[in-house]
Amino acid sequence: MKLGIVGLPNVGKSTLFNAITNAGAQAANYPFCTIEPNVGVVAVPDKRLDWLADLCHPRKYTPATIEFVDIAGLVRGASKGEGLGNKFLANIRECDAVVHVVRCFVNDDVVHVEGSVDPKRDIETINVELILSDLEVLDRRIEKTRKLIKTDKKYQKELDFFLRVKKTLDAGQAARTVECTEDEAALLATVSLLTAKPVIYAANMSEDDFKGGVEHNALFQVVRQAAEAEGAAVLPICAETEAEIAGMEPEEKKLFLADMGLSESGLDRLIRACYGLLGLISFLTAGEEEVRAWTIKKGTKAPQAAGKIHTDFERGFIRAEVVAFDDLKKCGTMAAAREKGLVRSEGKDYVMQDGDVVLFRFNV
């Protein structure tokens, strides 16, 4: 999974990126501090995997990972080449989803590129640039489809759909708000529109806002309303806090977060939200050699999940020996789970569930 962190200059993107990746990306109080996108790979926290490691004492521990990309700040006119323009937009196209950082704190020491803090305006500024860029891409696809219709009328349905998407963009709405059938969604995915990507709005607030309760922050409520209007997710976060806890020991971090009324870090909440946004789950494999988490789409069947490990596993799939993690934990060992009949033998039509601990049987 590749997530692009975007936003106007000086909203806290690079501070947040540094905190969640410990990558040391440059962060400073002036626009365009980030020029080339910074990339950091983060392990997905999973207590289930930790428990399996204590059980199996494996030689190798491999969590699932997420790639975060800190993309240069966007300004008005980016779709026409202002600021870093098209380079910025090209970087977003390569991401699976977008984390849009919106400034929801007031601090006179941190300059705002627009001169004032206004989340609604900031969101609209970026969305307008993404929509304008999408319209250029979509217009080229519409023109191409019109030419295809001249020789094959079957493309008329495609044209009708693309014109419907264009109408939505022209109205200033994101492509992800278009209601689609399964076939239309697959068609939309072939155009690579920026506003079709899933979005999480990360409302960057001060530590005091968290201590006082995020619901009391009027700027956060503005972001929440904007997210609800377009079917996007919203996550309150404090980049400053994330930076403070980045180097802490687990117990120290837990106490610090508790003092702020939080049970988990912003990174943990962000990862969980992204998994939900993209419809992802994890299955687990465990043994003396390795314990590992594997990320798959919800609805994936056993053979295709096996193929994530190795193509031979899918090609020669026989069955999957599956136990739910919670059942395994209650039993304490795999042997005890087998004795209680909780380890199931599943065939090719089995749909994988989050937290399945699996051993795949195959023959090639």
Secondary structure, 3 states (H helix, E strand, C coil): CEEEEECCCCCCHHHHHHHHHCCCCCCCCCCCCCCCCEEEEEECCCHHHHHHHHHHCCCEEECCEEEEEECCCCCCCHHHCCCCHHHHHHHHHCCCEEEEEEECCCCCCCCCCCCCCCHHHHHHHHHHHHHHHHHHHHHHHHHHHHHHHCCCHHHHHHHHHHHHHHHHHHCCCCHHHCCCCHHHHHHHHCCCCHHHCCEEEEEECCHHHHHHCHHHCHHHHHHHHHHHHCCCEEEEECHHHHHHHCCCCHHHHHHHHHHCCCCCCHHHHHHHHHHHHHCEEEEEEECCCEEEEEEEECCCEHHHHHHHHCHHHHHCEEEEEEEEHHHHHHHCCHHHHHHCCCCEEECCCCECCCCEEEEEEECC
